[in-house]
């Protein structure tokens, strides 16, 4: 955009996560930390104070902005009390789910993105592969991310059976008790079973809002999926016994990118040894001695559509939390290109069977702000 008074280009500021306040990383510590629920942080729903049981349901990919724009298709969610909080940086599933489950910042748990450098190669932490090669032996998930989920408590984790026992689940849900389900319709039933058994806290995960946004974008398929997710929320509410509450949150929102894919130039790529991250939070790892030249080239090519910073600049700005130890910082590249425009950066090693329409990773409102909603069966 252009400043009308000065005629110079102006760009939005990134929304840095509120790690010490209203952020997804604070939900589990607030609920499972010492004491009861009568003295929760002010940003947590006040209705929790009188509850004896809580279900935390994560709707993958449902940002606050999207809920506001498509709320007519989600009457149950729209009627719940609550508001927006921030997720973490990058705004991506691997990092955010790890922060939700462990209660830690990305700098603390170290799963710093969708694709990070481990052992000198780029590992996809959702699949735990480098290229087509499995890396569970050379990079054991429990070594890469050493902190237990849920403050070390054996919390029931209700999620699809295909996620049970995966390396990523081992990395971010270690210590939780898997409760696998074979169909989305079973989620609410299983949550109810766990509550009737006396569980004080139940964690549940639903991933199809994110999947449909990626594959189909915003439109009739997204609206249909949102109606399905809303019905799921209503089903969970019906399962709640007296004294139980439901909290709904998400790991990130979405931006519609479509065909707006930017290809780094050959000159820039000649300075790059590796690329990690993802299209809306791309890390360039410089060839030896080329870091300064790479930064200048990246700012020249992408400075009008993205925030372009060095690793040290982002760490100092607190994007990943107040502390990033050296071993975790070493998983990041030298230069980050983080679009604020609705574009994505191409990496031939980071492509799947279809082009993604909606994407996430950056620190725009549409990606950072997620719901924290509260409801009971009354």
Secondary structure, 3 states (H helix, E strand, C coil): CECCCCCCECCCCCCCCCCCCCECHHHHHHHHCCCCHHHCCCCCCHHHHHCCEEEEEEECCCEHHHHHHCHHHCHHHHHCEEEEEECCCCCCHHHHHHHHHHCCCHHHHCCCCCEEEECCEEEECCCCEECCEECCCCCCHHHHCCCCHHHHCCCEEEEEHHHCCCHHHHHHCCCCEEEEECCCCHHHHHHHHHHHCCCCEEEEEECHHHHHHHHHCCCHHHHHHHHHHHHHHHHHHHHCCCCEEEEEECCCCCEECCCCEECCCHHHHCCEEEEEEECCEEEEEECCCCHHHHHHHHHHHHCCCEEEEEHHHHHHCCCCCCCCCHHHHCCCCCEEEEECCCCEECCCCCCCCCCCCEECCCCCHHHHEEEEEEECCC
